[in-house]
Amino acid sequence: MDTIFLRDLRITTIVGIWEWERRMPQVVSIDLDMAADIPKAAATDAIEDTLDYKAVTRRVREFVEASRFNLIETMAHRVAAIITDEFGVPWVRVSVHKPLAIRGSRDVGITVERGTRPA
């Protein structure tokens, strides 16, 4: 099984536990790694035979923009569930980055994996 990936999908949302974070939208960055059957798509050269990453991106963006989570852990978990449940992806790795959340640090984040990565 191969992997389709998406890096640094930047989305503006409300996320955080502090009062100022609940008032001011912040940008999160999301990385996705998704198992996909690439040989079939390569043989047919048809979008119907692969994971439509544009559709995944659109769905994740809409979901995250509308969310109001306290924790990026919850966000990552829910994004992973959307990808596995709605798009039939057997394995996904979701990393959510919250840049500049910690003074003196460029980035902080969480990575979750769901499903079983096919061999």
N, C-alpha and C positions, 0 to 999 in steps of 0.2 A: 504494500500500500504506500502511496506517495503522500506528499503534504502540500497543500495550498497554503500560502502564508500571506498575511497582511501586516504591515508594520506602520506604527505611528499614526493611527487613525485618531485625529484630534477632534474632540467633541466637547462642547461647552455644556455644563450641567451644574446643578446644585449638589454638592457632596461634602460631607464633613460633620463633625460633632459640635464644633464651636459656633456660637451665635453669629459671628461675622461671616462664617462659611455658609450659613443657611440664608444669608441675605445677598451674597455676592456670587454670581456664577463663576465657575473656574473651568479651566481646560484640563481634561484628562486625556491621556494618550493610551490607546489600546493596541496591543499586538495579538494577532490570532495565528494559530497553527491548526490546520484542519485536515484530517485524513480524507483522501479522495482517490477514486479509481481512475488514475491518469491514463493508463494504457488504453482503456476503452475510448476515452475522449480523443486520445491521440490518433487512434485508428479511424474514427469517424469524422473527426474535426468538427464536431457538433456540440454546441453549448448544452444541449439537452442531456449529454452523456458525461457531464462534469458538474462540479459544484459551482453554481453561479455566484462568484464572490462579490459581484456588484449587488445582487439581491441580498446577500448576507450583510454587506456593508450598510445598505439602506435600512435594513431591519434593525441592526445594532445601533445605528445612529439615531433613528427615531426613538428607540427604547431608552437609550441613555440620556438623550436630550430631555425626555419627559420624566425621567426618574428623579427622586429626591432622597437618595440613600444617605444614611449616616456614615456607612463604612464602604470603602472600595472593595472589601472582601465580599460584601453582599452583591455589589454590582458585578464583580467578576463571576460569581457563582450563577447569577441570573442570566448573564450573557451566555455563559457556557450552556445552560439549560435551553435557551432559545436555539442555539446552533445545533445541539444534538436532537432536540425534540422537533423543531420546525423544519430543519433542513436534512434530517436523517444522517447526520455526520456521526460515524461510530466512535470517533475520538477527537477531542479538541483540547488545546491549551490556550488559555486566555490570560494575558498579562495586562493589568490596569496600572498605569503610572499616574502619579499625582505630582507633577513637577513643582519644585520649590515649596513643598508642604512642610519641610523641616529646614529651619534656618541653618545655613552652612552646608546644606546638601542640595545637589542638583535635582535629585529624583528620589522618590520612594514609591513602592508599589507592591503588588501581590500577583502571584501566578497560581492558577488552578488548572488541573487537568481532570477531564471527565471522560468516561468511557474507556474502552480497551483499544489500545493502538493495534490495529491489525498488522500481521507479519508481512 
